[in-house]
Amino acid sequence: MNEPLPDRVVLAVIALTIVLVIGMAFLFRPGSDQDRPFLWKDTTPPSTIESPVEGSLAI
């Protein structure tokens, strides 16, 4: 039967995995947010927005 791993080895593997996941999250994140516009932002001026149709479910 296989010998169980020592506690230090298991803790080292868990710590290394956490560091690797956090490192990959920072490595593969997109560039700065300043040059990219918000995708959800409405670019239409408020004066041209139509009011909802009577009887619709729009808020």
C-alpha positions as CSV (number, residue, x, y, z in Angstrom):
1,M,0.0,0.0,0.0
2,N,1.2,3.6,-0.7
3,E,2.7,5.6,2.2
4,P,0.6,8.7,3.1
5,L,2.2,12.0,2.4
6,P,3.5,14.1,5.3
7,D,1.4,17.0,6.5
8,R,4.0,19.5,5.4
9,V,4.0,18.2,1.8
10,V,0.1,18.4,1.7
11,L,0.2,22.0,3.1
12,A,2.9,23.0,0.6
13,V,0.9,21.6,-2.3
14,I,-2.2,23.5,-1.2
15,A,-0.3,26.7,-0.7
16,L,1.4,26.4,-4.1
17,T,-1.9,25.7,-5.8
18,I,-3.4,28.9,-4.2
19,V,-0.5,31.0,-5.2
20,L,-0.6,29.5,-8.7
21,V,-4.3,30.3,-9.1
22,I,-4.0,33.9,-7.8
23,G,-0.9,34.4,-10.0
24,M,-2.8,33.2,-13.1
25,A,-5.8,35.4,-12.3
26,F,-3.5,38.5,-12.2
27,L,-1.5,37.4,-15.2
28,F,-4.5,36.9,-17.5
29,R,-6.6,39.8,-16.5
30,P,-7.3,42.5,-19.1
31,G,-5.3,45.7,-19.4
32,S,-6.2,49.0,-17.9
33,D,-9.8,50.0,-17.7
34,Q,-9.2,53.6,-18.7
35,D,-9.0,53.0,-22.5
36,R,-12.0,50.7,-22.7
37,P,-15.5,52.2,-22.6
38,F,-18.2,50.7,-20.4
39,L,-20.2,48.3,-22.5
40,W,-23.4,48.8,-20.5
41,K,-23.4,52.6,-20.7
42,D,-26.1,54.1,-22.9
43,T,-24.5,56.6,-25.3
44,T,-27.8,58.2,-26.3
45,P,-28.4,61.7,-25.0
46,P,-31.3,61.8,-22.4
47,S,-33.4,64.1,-24.7
48,T,-33.7,61.5,-27.4
49,I,-34.8,58.6,-25.2
50,E,-38.3,57.6,-25.9
51,S,-40.7,57.1,-23.0
52,P,-42.1,53.6,-22.7
53,V,-45.3,52.6,-24.5
54,E,-48.4,52.7,-22.5
55,G,-49.2,49.2,-21.2
56,S,-45.7,47.9,-21.5
57,L,-43.7,46.3,-18.7
58,A,-40.8,48.8,-19.1
59,I,-39.8,50.6,-15.9
